[in-house]
Amino acid sequence: MSTEILRLPRPTKIELIRLRRRLAIARRLHRILRDRLTFLLQEFYVVLKKAYDTRAKLSKLLQEAYYYYYVALSLHGINYLDVTSLATAKGVGIIAGVRNVMGVPAPMIELSEVPESSAILPIEVSIIQNKRREILETLIRLAEYEKELLNLGREIARIRRIVTMLEKVLIPRILRTIMYLTMKFDEIEREEKVRSLKIKALLTQRS
């Protein structure tokens, strides 16, 4: 916790009133940011679970595709696979956008076009072609989740720094400054009271 006090132009009662207002605003901001941090962390763990499940799904799809690819490779050879993949190697179209997740930008990506082969293919190659669209969609979902995780992580780190600064630095300094000014004004008031009593006693003696 910070042990310093704030620097003031002049230690007056007006400054004390301003400090109390500033303390109320800082505490309100701290509460709002702490609640926002809690919601962002909850959203982060939800997206993390989705990304984990999507990555597991993608791994399973790729294992199946690789299995049929090696079967097709052993049966038909690399040249045949190259020729059959030429029709679907290009032309994949996507639509990209941005959505707002609690003030954090998150990408939105959708497949708009996936070329399909019109030729009659062996069963092994046909299975690979059928899994192609599902693999691409899963890859896109995974890219969305991982980018959203990155953006959420940055925002969480930024808000956590602000909350820590408010909690450990600014609010303690304001409190210590208020305490210092209050003690200072109390001491001045006591001195004025003692001085008034002495002047009153002196005037009574003279009269």
C-alpha positions as CSV (number, residue, x, y, z in Angstrom):
1,M,0.0,0.0,0.0
2,S,1.2,3.5,-0.8
3,T,2.4,5.6,2.2
4,E,2.6,8.9,0.3
5,I,0.1,11.7,0.2
6,L,-1.0,13.8,-2.7
7,R,0.6,17.1,-3.5
8,L,-1.8,20.0,-3.1
9,P,-1.4,23.6,-4.2
10,R,-2.7,24.8,-0.8
11,P,-4.0,22.7,2.1
12,T,-7.4,24.4,2.5
13,K,-10.8,23.1,3.5
14,I,-12.0,23.5,-0.1
15,E,-9.2,21.0,-1.1
16,L,-10.4,18.7,1.6
17,I,-14.0,18.8,0.2
18,R,-12.6,18.1,-3.3
19,L,-10.5,15.2,-2.0
20,R,-13.6,13.6,-0.4
21,R,-15.5,13.9,-3.7
22,R,-12.5,12.5,-5.5
23,L,-12.3,9.6,-3.1
24,A,-16.0,8.8,-3.7
25,I,-15.5,8.8,-7.5
26,A,-12.4,6.6,-7.2
27,R,-14.2,4.1,-5.1
28,R,-17.1,4.0,-7.5
29,L,-14.8,3.6,-10.4
30,H,-12.9,0.8,-8.6
31,R,-16.2,-1.1,-7.9
32,I,-17.4,-0.7,-11.5
33,L,-14.0,-1.9,-13.0
34,R,-13.8,-4.8,-10.5
35,D,-17.3,-6.0,-11.6
36,R,-16.3,-5.6,-15.3
37,L,-13.1,-7.6,-14.6
38,T,-15.2,-10.4,-13.1
39,F,-17.5,-10.5,-16.1
40,L,-14.6,-10.5,-18.5
41,L,-12.9,-13.3,-16.7
42,Q,-16.1,-15.4,-16.8
43,E,-16.4,-14.7,-20.6
44,F,-12.7,-15.6,-21.0
45,Y,-13.2,-19.0,-19.4
46,V,-16.3,-19.7,-21.5
47,V,-14.4,-18.9,-24.7
48,L,-11.4,-20.9,-23.5
49,K,-13.7,-23.9,-23.1
50,K,-15.1,-23.4,-26.6
51,A,-11.6,-23.1,-28.1
52,Y,-10.4,-26.3,-26.2
53,D,-13.4,-28.3,-27.5
54,T,-13.0,-26.9,-31.0
55,R,-9.3,-27.8,-31.1
56,A,-10.1,-31.3,-30.0
57,K,-12.7,-31.6,-32.7
58,L,-10.3,-30.3,-35.3
59,S,-7.6,-32.8,-34.2
60,K,-10.1,-35.6,-34.6
61,L,-11.2,-34.4,-38.1
62,L,-7.6,-34.1,-39.2
63,Q,-6.8,-37.6,-37.9
64,E,-9.7,-39.0,-39.9
65,A,-8.7,-37.0,-43.0
66,Y,-5.1,-38.1,-42.8
67,Y,-6.1,-41.7,-42.5
68,Y,-8.1,-41.6,-45.7
69,Y,-5.5,-39.5,-47.4
70,Y,-2.8,-42.1,-46.8
71,V,-5.2,-44.9,-47.9
72,A,-5.9,-42.9,-51.1
73,L,-2.1,-42.2,-51.5
74,S,-1.2,-45.9,-51.3
75,L,-4.0,-46.9,-53.7
76,H,-3.9,-44.2,-56.3
77,G,-0.5,-42.4,-56.0
78,I,0.4,-38.7,-55.4
79,N,-0.1,-37.7,-59.0
80,Y,-3.7,-38.7,-59.0
81,L,-4.4,-36.9,-55.7
82,D,-2.7,-33.7,-57.1
83,V,-4.9,-33.8,-60.2
84,T,-8.2,-34.4,-58.3
85,S,-7.4,-31.6,-55.7
86,L,-6.7,-29.0,-58.4
87,A,-10.4,-28.2,-58.8
88,T,-10.9,-27.5,-55.1
89,A,-7.5,-26.0,-54.2
90,K,-8.6,-22.5,-54.8
91,G,-11.8,-20.4,-54.6
92,V,-12.6,-20.6,-50.9
93,G,-14.6,-17.5,-50.0
94,I,-15.1,-16.0,-46.5
95,I,-17.1,-13.1,-45.0
96,A,-15.4,-11.3,-42.1
97,G,-16.8,-8.9,-39.6
98,V,-16.5,-7.7,-36.0
99,R,-18.9,-8.1,-33.0
100,N,-18.8,-6.5,-29.6
101,V,-18.3,-8.7,-26.5
102,M,-18.6,-6.5,-23.4
103,G,-16.7,-3.7,-25.1
104,V,-14.1,-6.0,-26.6
105,P,-13.9,-6.5,-30.4
106,A,-14.2,-10.1,-31.5
107,P,-14.0,-11.4,-35.1
108,M,-16.8,-13.0,-37.0
109,I,-15.9,-15.2,-39.9
110,E,-18.2,-17.2,-42.1
111,L,-17.6,-19.5,-45.1
112,S,-19.3,-18.0,-48.2
113,E,-18.0,-20.4,-50.8
114,V,-16.3,-23.8,-50.8
115,P,-15.7,-25.3,-54.3
116,E,-16.8,-28.9,-54.7
117,S,-15.5,-31.4,-57.2
118,S,-18.0,-32.5,-59.9
119,A,-15.9,-35.6,-61.0
120,I,-16.7,-39.1,-59.9
121,L,-14.0,-39.9,-57.3
122,P,-12.9,-43.0,-55.4
123,I,-14.6,-43.5,-52.0
124,E,-11.4,-42.6,-50.1
125,V,-10.9,-39.3,-52.0
126,S,-14.7,-38.6,-51.8
127,I,-14.6,-38.9,-48.0
128,I,-11.6,-36.4,-47.8
129,Q,-13.6,-34.0,-50.0
130,N,-16.6,-34.3,-47.8
131,K,-14.6,-33.6,-44.7
132,R,-13.0,-30.6,-46.2
133,R,-15.8,-28.2,-45.6
134,E,-16.2,-29.3,-42.0
135,I,-12.4,-28.9,-41.4
136,L,-12.5,-25.4,-42.8
137,E,-15.5,-24.4,-40.7
138,T,-13.8,-25.8,-37.6
139,L,-10.6,-23.9,-38.4
140,I,-12.5,-20.7,-38.8
141,R,-14.3,-21.2,-35.4
142,L,-11.0,-21.9,-33.8
143,A,-9.5,-18.8,-35.3
144,E,-12.4,-16.7,-34.0
145,Y,-12.1,-18.1,-30.5
146,E,-8.3,-17.7,-30.3
147,K,-8.5,-14.1,-31.5
148,E,-11.3,-13.4,-29.0
149,L,-9.2,-14.9,-26.2
150,L,-6.3,-12.7,-27.2
151,N,-8.4,-9.5,-27.2
152,L,-10.1,-10.5,-23.9
153,G,-6.7,-11.2,-22.3
154,R,-5.4,-7.8,-23.3
155,E,-8.5,-6.1,-21.9
156,I,-8.3,-8.1,-18.7
157,A,-4.7,-7.2,-18.2
158,R,-5.4,-3.5,-18.8
159,I,-8.3,-3.4,-16.4
160,R,-6.4,-5.4,-13.8
161,R,-3.6,-2.8,-13.9
162,I,-6.1,0.1,-13.4
163,V,-7.9,-1.8,-10.5
164,T,-4.6,-2.5,-8.8
165,M,-3.5,1.2,-9.2
166,L,-6.7,2.4,-7.7
167,E,-6.7,-0.1,-4.9
168,K,-3.0,0.0,-4.0
169,V,-1.9,3.6,-4.9
170,L,-4.6,6.2,-5.6
171,I,-7.3,5.4,-3.0
172,P,-4.7,4.9,-0.1
173,R,-3.0,8.2,-1.0
174,I,-6.3,10.1,-1.0
175,L,-7.2,8.6,2.3
176,R,-3.9,9.5,3.8
177,T,-4.1,13.0,2.5
178,I,-7.6,13.4,3.9
179,M,-6.4,12.1,7.2
180,Y,-3.4,14.5,7.2
181,L,-5.6,17.6,6.3
182,T,-8.2,16.6,8.9
183,M,-5.5,16.3,11.6
184,K,-4.0,19.6,10.5
185,F,-7.3,21.5,10.6
186,D,-8.2,20.0,14.0
187,E,-4.9,21.1,15.3
188,I,-5.4,24.7,14.0
189,E,-8.9,24.7,15.5
190,R,-7.5,23.6,18.9
191,E,-4.9,26.3,18.7
192,E,-7.5,28.9,17.8
193,K,-9.6,27.8,20.8
194,V,-6.7,27.9,23.2
195,R,-5.7,31.4,21.9
196,S,-9.3,32.6,22.3
197,L,-9.5,31.3,25.9
198,K,-6.2,33.1,26.7
199,I,-7.3,36.4,25.2
200,K,-10.6,36.1,27.0
201,A,-8.8,35.4,30.3
202,L,-6.4,38.4,29.7
203,L,-9.3,40.7,28.9
204,T,-11.1,39.6,32.1
205,Q,-8.0,40.3,34.2
206,R,-7.6,43.8,32.7
207,S,-11.2,44.6,33.2
